[in-house]
């Protein structure tokens, strides 16, 4: 296994964090995200990023299987709180 001094964390859809694999995902730094409930996740992540001396952030673009007619706004709210 690759070893590093980085404290690696990643977010994933909460449906992925089910028994028995959830224990492996959490051990590897996984954070389950419940997208159905509004819980200020964007604000909490922005505050976490601000609190770090160094951070490397990688974002995977969001996809959809159907046309929905609007843009998701989470990326914009992150940027608003960054300033």
BELSULUR-V77596 format. One record per backbone hydrogen bond with DSSP energy under -0.5 kcal/mol. NH is the residue of the N-H (numbers start at 0). CO is the residue of the C=O. E is the energy in kcal/mol with one decimal. If there is no record, write none. Layout:
nh=NH co=CO e=E
nh=NH co=CO e=E
This chain:
nh=7 co=5 e=-1.2
nh=9 co=28 e=-1.9
nh=11 co=30 e=-2.2
nh=13 co=32 e=-2.3
nh=15 co=12 e=-2.2
nh=16 co=13 e=-1.1
nh=17 co=15 e=-1.4
nh=20 co=17 e=-0.5
nh=21 co=17 e=-1.7
nh=22 co=19 e=-1.0
nh=24 co=20 e=-2.3
nh=25 co=21 e=-2.5
nh=26 co=22 e=-2.0
nh=27 co=23 e=-2.0
nh=28 co=25 e=-1.7
nh=29 co=24 e=-2.9
nh=30 co=9 e=-2.3
nh=32 co=11 e=-2.7
nh=33 co=31 e=-0.5
nh=34 co=32 e=-0.9
nh=36 co=33 e=-0.5
nh=38 co=36 e=-0.6
nh=43 co=39 e=-2.4
nh=44 co=40 e=-2.7
nh=45 co=41 e=-2.3
nh=46 co=42 e=-2.4
nh=47 co=43 e=-2.0
nh=48 co=44 e=-2.6
nh=49 co=45 e=-2.2
nh=50 co=46 e=-1.6
nh=51 co=47 e=-0.6
nh=51 co=48 e=-1.1
nh=56 co=54 e=-0.5
nh=76 co=72 e=-2.1
nh=77 co=73 e=-2.1
nh=78 co=74 e=-1.7
nh=79 co=75 e=-2.3
nh=80 co=76 e=-1.8
nh=81 co=77 e=-1.2
nh=82 co=78 e=-0.9
